[in-house]
Amino acid sequence: MKINLVSFNPLAADVAGNARKAAELLRAPAPEADLIVLPEAALCGCPLFDLFDDKRLIVQNAAALKELAKETKKTACMLGYLDRQSGQSVTAAAFIHKGKITKIFDTETVSLNGKNLQISLEDPQNATADPDADAVIFVLARPYKKGNIVPRLEALKKFAKKNGVPALLCNLLGGGDGMIFDGLTAMADKKGALVFRSELFKEQVNTVDLEEKQPPVFYKTPVLQELLDALTFGLRDYVHKSGADKVVFGVSGGIDSAFTAALAARALGGESVYCVSLPSYSTSDLSKSLAGRLAVKLGVNLEEVGVHPALDAVKESFAHIVSHAKDATAQEIQSRLRTVILSALAQEYHAMLISTDDKSENAVGSVVLYGDAGGCLQPLGDLYKTEIYQLAEYLNKERELIPQGIIDRAPTSELSPNQKDEDVLPPYPVLDKILRAYLEDGSTLDEIVKKCRVKKEAAADVLERVNRADLKRRQTAPCLQVAERSFSAALRPIIKKVNL
């Protein structure tokens, strides 16, 4: 029996459009197969949030299934959709053969051409095999998280070996609201050997044969490459599904904007990337030079717009109230003026404004609300600063795309002369250790002091900053979620008092 496993990329809530794509696969299956498998949520898309309970969407899914049933002649189809069960909205799977629709809400075994196929919406590690099944097919919509590909493949292999039955996996593809689905499809034979694995983050149709013996395959992609590919795909899909094809953001000669530029060029092509240098009185010649070198290496567009005339005008406008603005006030004005200029250029270019902030900065609140935190997406928002340095070094392994001078430079927002991030924060390798211990491990202040080997006052200051910054984080753009615990995925209360 030949089965086409489809890495299918739907648009959330676009049932009609998703159904058309599925129908095209059925009308002319290439190559021909007995069964075409699409993932969970193929018809409705994911994530849906409140739309999950939209009754109109339920009706649209039911109508689309009936239309798809007309297309199942020689080739059967299985795909995920949205339905209601016991008064609750649920994702379900539909097995469609010769016009007949079999709905599957958890797991069920169906017959096709003399084979018993168990269809499951559960993860392999939690599933139970039907002893009469000739194969088990998992249709899933599980988000990508860094490092989770190997454990998922291992779980598939373990299930197949334990139950002595071939196991197939078909996961959703696509990026939406910061979530990234990798489109992983795979098959393990009844002995638990992985005999097929698709490429990740790519629309494709791959055929497996249940009767044909296949040699084992292996997954050896480095985690940094996997993460780089995930971010590239997530950025591209988010931009394109939002109706844009270009991005605009500020470049400073620092690591965050440089890696954002490299990522955007990789995702969209250099001609679709508009980097803008926004110098003020405190901007060094080195920053301008490094930004220029970066643009040449990446083949991206680079513009320069000075902020100081607008800064002087704004300060003058309220000089009759405050004759000499505080340095912190001037810094926030600069940051917000930069975003005003970037927003205007995004409007002119019909491009998406994106933010270059990272997880470390968001964690401690060293971003300016409605300033550098402005934008429609934070591509680096789930990456600690130290991870960005690692990715930059990895990206430069074959040829230098990010100038080494940017990687070697001390991080700074250059909102005041000779400013450096480490003037008010621990060095980023130390800061990130504290943040991981607090945000991911749930460590107490005393445990952090011991684990990270830092002074209690320094650790307490970081944790206080984290807890004060929730208001800012709540009002920033979604980030590409690649970590198990993302700020975008788990909101913390704004009004609170956390006792350290």
N, C-alpha and C positions, 0 to 999 in steps of 0.2 A: 504493500500500500504506500503510495506517494502522498506526502503531506507538504503543502506550502506553508512555511512559517513566515508571517509578514511583520516586519518592523513598521508599524503603522503610526502615522503622526496626525492625529485629529486636531481640530480646533474646538476648544471648549464651547459647548452649547450649540454649535453649528451642526445640528443633526442632519439637515438636508445636504450640506456640503460633504460631511463625513460619509453619508450613505452613498452619495454619487461616487466617491473614491472607492468604496467597498464594492459597488456594483461593477465598476470598471475592471476590478481584479477578477470578478466572477465571469464576466462576459468573454474575456480573452485571457484565461490563466496562462501565465508564462513563467516556467514551463507548465505543462498540463499536470494536474494532480487529482487525486480522489477527494482531497479535502483541503480547503483553505482555512487557515487559523489566523484570526486577528485577535489582538489582546483585549483584556478587560478595559471597559470604558471607550472602546473604539468608536461607538456611535455617538456617545454623549460628550466625549472629551473629559479632561481632568486637569486641574481641580475645578470644581463647580461651586464650592462654598454654599451660599444660600440658594443658588439655583438648583442645588441637589434636591430641594423640596418643591420646586416649581412644577405644578401639575401640568402646565402646558408642555413642558419638556418631556414629561412622562408620556403624554399623548403623542407627541412627535416621534418619540422612540418606537412606540407601538406601531404607528403608521409606517415608519421606515422599515421595520422588520417585515411587514406584509409585502412591501414593494420588493425588498431584497429576496423574499421567498420566490418570487416569480423568475428570478435569475438563476436559481439553483436547479439546473437540469442534470448534466452529467456530474458536475462538481458540487460537493456538499460544502457548507460554510459554517464556521463557528466564530462568534464574535461577542464581545462584551457590550452591554447596553445598560440603560437606566430603567428601573421598574419599581413597582410597589409590592410589598409583601407584609401582610399583617398590619396594614396601615402605616408602614414605614418605607421611605425611599431606600432602595438598595441597588448596588451594581450587581447585575446578573449576567449570565452567558446564554446565548441562544444557539442551538444546533439546528441548522436548517438544511433539509434534504428533500428534494423533489416537491418543494412547495410546503412541506410540513415543518412547523416550528416547535421545537422542544425547548422549554425554558428551564434553565439550571440556576438555582439560587445559592448553592453551596458546592455540592459535588453530586454527579450522577453519571451512570454508565449508559452509553448509547451504542447502537449497532450500525455498522457501515460496511457493506461489501464483505460480510462474513467475519468482521473484526469487532470485538468489544472495546470501545474506547471510553475510558473514564475521564470525564471533564471535571477539573477542580479549580475553584477560585481561592483556594488556600495556598499558603506557602508550603513548599515541599517538606520542610522540617516539622510542620504541624499536621500534615495530611496522613490519611489512612488509605491504603490501597484496597481496591475491590479484588478479591481473589480470582474473579472471572475475567478481569481486564487483560486485554492483549497489549495495551499501552495506556499510559496516564499522561494527560496533557494539562499543563498548568497555564491558565490564562490570567495574567497579572497586570497590575498597574502600580509598581513599586518605584518610588523615587530613587535616583542615584545618590549615593553618599560615598565620599572618598574612601576607597579601600573595600567597598562592599561587593565587588564583582566576584572575587575569588570565593568568599563564603557562600554566596548564592549558588555558584557552580558546584561547590563541594556538597551543598545540601541536596542538589538535584542528583548528583552521583550517589550519594549515600542512600537516598530514597530508592533509586533504581536497584542498587545492589541488595539492600535489605529485603525488598519485595520481589526481586527476580523478574522485573518487568521493565521494558523500555520507558523512559520518562522524558517528556518534551516540555520545554518552557517557551512561552511567548509573552514578553513584557512590553508595556506601552512605550512609545517613543514620543518625545516632544518636550517643549519648554513652555511653562505658563505660570505667571505670578511668582516667578523666582524658582519654582520647582523644576527639576530636570529629570526626565524619564529617558533611560538609555537605549530602549529598543532591543535589549538583549534577547536573542532566541538561541536555544541550545537543545541538544539531545544527548542523553546517556543511555547506553545499551543495558541489557538486563544484568550484566556483570558489574555495572557501575563505572564503566569506562566512558569518558566524555568522547563522543564520536563526531559531534558537530558543535560549532560555536560561531555565531555571526559577528560581524564587525559591530562596534558600538556607535551610537549617535549618528545613524545613517538610515534613511528610508531604503528598504530592500525587501526582496522576496527570495527566500532560500528553500530549497526542496530537500527533504530527507525521505529515506525509504525504510520502512519498518522491516522489510525482508532482506535488504542488502547489508552484508557485513561491511563495516567501515573501520579503518584504522583509527586508533585514538588520536585526539588532538589535545593541544595544551594551551594554557593561557599564561603568557609570560610578560604581558605589558606592564612596565613600571608604573607605580602608583602616580608619580608626578606626570607621566605622559597621559595616563587615564584622566587625571584631574584637569590637565591642560585641554584635552579634547572635550571634556564635559563643559568647561567654562566657555570654550569657543562655540560649541553647539548651542549652549543655553543662551548666550548673548545673541547669536544670529537668529535663533527661533523667536526670542522675545521681541527683537526689533522688527522682524518681518511680520510676525503675527499682529503686531501693533499697527501695521500699515506703513511703516517707515523703511527706508533702505540706506539711510546715512545716520551717522552719529556725530555729535559735537561735544567737546569737553575741554577743560583748561589743562594746559601742560605747564609744568613749573621747573623741569629739570630734576624732579624727584622721582623716587622709585615707583610710587603708586600711579602717577599719571603716565609714566613711561611704560609700565607693564599694561595699563589699560589701553594705551595706544597699540602696543604689540598684539594684545588680545583682539582688539577691534579690527586691526589690519588682517589678522588671521581669519577672523569670522566673516568680514564683509568686503575685504579687499581695500588696499590703501587709498584708492580713489574715492571711497565712500566714508573716509574718516577725516574729520575736520578738527585739528588740534589748534587751540588758540592760546598764545602766550599773552599774559595779562600783567605786564610789569607795573610796579608802583615805585615810590621813592626807596623802598627797602629791597627791591629786586637786584640781585647781583648780576654782573656780566657773565659769570659762570653759568647761571641758570639759563640765560638766553642762549649761550653757546651750546650747552648740552641739549636744550630743546631743539635747536637747529640740527645738530648731529643726529639726534633721534629721528627726526622727520625724514632726513635723507636716507638713513638706513632702512626705515620701514616703508618709504614711498608714500607717506601720508601728506595731506595738505596741512600747511602751517601758516597761521595768520598771527599778527601782533596788534593788540589794542591796549594802549596805555590807560591805566585806571586813575592816575593822579589828577587829571583835569576834573573828572567827575567827583573824586574824593574832595578836592578843594571846594568845589561848588556846593556839595552837600554840607560840609562843615561850615561854610560861609552862611548857608541858609538858616542855621540855628545859632549863629555866633551871638546874636542879640540876647539869647537865653543862656548859652554856655560858651563863654569866650574861648576857653581852651579845653577841648574835648580830651577825656582820659585816653590813655594809650589803648586800653582794652576796647573802648568805644570806637576809636579810629580803625582798629583791626577788624572789628565786626562790620563796619561800614565797607571797608575794602573787600571783604569776602562777599558781602551781599551785592556790591557793585559788579564784581566779577560775574556773579550768577545772572545779574540783570543783562549784562552784555552777552553772555553765552546764550541766554534764553532768546534774546533778540536775534542772534545769528541762527539759532536753531529754527526760529520762525521763518527767517529769510531763506534758509537752505532747505526747508521742509524736512528737517532732520530731527532726531531724538536727542535731547540733552541727557547725558548720563553723568553720574557722579563717580569720582575716583577714590572715595573714602574706603578705608579697610575696616576690618573687624576690631582691631586693636583701638583705632581712633574712635569708632562708634561706642566701644565698650566704656571708655573713660570719658566720653563726651567732648573730646578735643576736636569737635566740628562745630561749625556755625550754622544754627538753624536758619533756614531760608538763604543760606550763603553757600559754602562749599558742600553742604548736605543736600542742596537742591538737585533735582534731576528726576528722570523717569525710572532709572534702574541703577543699582550699585553692583556692577559686575564683580567687584572685589570685596563686597560687604560681608562675606562669610569666610574671609581669609585673614588670618593674623599676619601682622607685618613680616614676621620671620618666614612665614610660608611664601609670601610674595617674593622675598629675596631668593628662596630656594627655587621657585619656579622661574625667576629671571635667569639665574645661573644655569638651570636646566635648558631653558630656551636658547641660551647662548652657546650650548655645547658644540653644535655643528658650525655655526658662524655667529659673529657678534651682531645681534639685532638691537640690543639695549646697550648703549655705550657703557663701558666698565666704569667710567667716571661717575655715572649716575648710581651704580650699584655701590661704589665705594664711598659716596657722599653721605654725610650725616643728615638724617631726615630733618626737614624744616618746612614750615608753611610760609616763611618769609613775609609775615604780616608786620614785622618790625625789624629794624637793622640787626644783623648778626644773630637772629633768633634761631634756636635749635629746640627740637622736641624734648631732648633730654635735659633742658633747663628746668622743666617742671615735672618730668616723668622719669622713671627708671629706664635704663637702656632697654630697647625692645626685646632682646632675648630674655631678660629678667621679667619685664612687664608681661610678656606673653605666657611665661610659666605661671605667674600669679593669676592671670586671667583664666587659663585652662583649669588650674586647681579650683578656682572659685566657681566658674560658670559650668564646667563640665564634670568635675569630680565632686562638687558640693563640699569642698574642704572648709573647715573653720579658719578663723584668723590665726589661731595658734598653730594649727596644722600647716597652714601656708608658710608661716614664718620658718618653721622647721624644714618643710619640704623644699622651699625655694631659697633658703639660706639668706633671708633679707631681714632688715630691721623691722620691728613691729610697727613703728610709726610710718615707714614707707609703704608697707603692705596695707595698713589701715587706710592710708590716703587713697590708694588705688581702689580699694573696695568702696570707699565713700563716693569716689568719682563715678564708679559703675552704678551705684544706687541713685545718684542724683541725675544721671543721664537718660533715664527712661523716657522722660518727656520728649527729648530730642529724637531718640530712636523711634518713638511711636509716630513721629511726623516725617520720617525720611522715606525714601523710595524703597521698594522691595529689593532684596539682594538675590543673587544666584545662590541657592541653598545647596551646599555641598558637604556640610558638617552634620553630625548627628544632632547637635543642639545649635539651632540658628536663632538669632534674635527675631527674624521674620516669622519663624515657626512657633515660638513660645513667647508670647507677650507677658511682660512683668507689669505689675501695677505701677502707676505713676505716683499716686498719693499713698505714701507709706512711710514707715520708719523701720529700717532694718537694724537690729541690734547685733553688732559685731562681737 
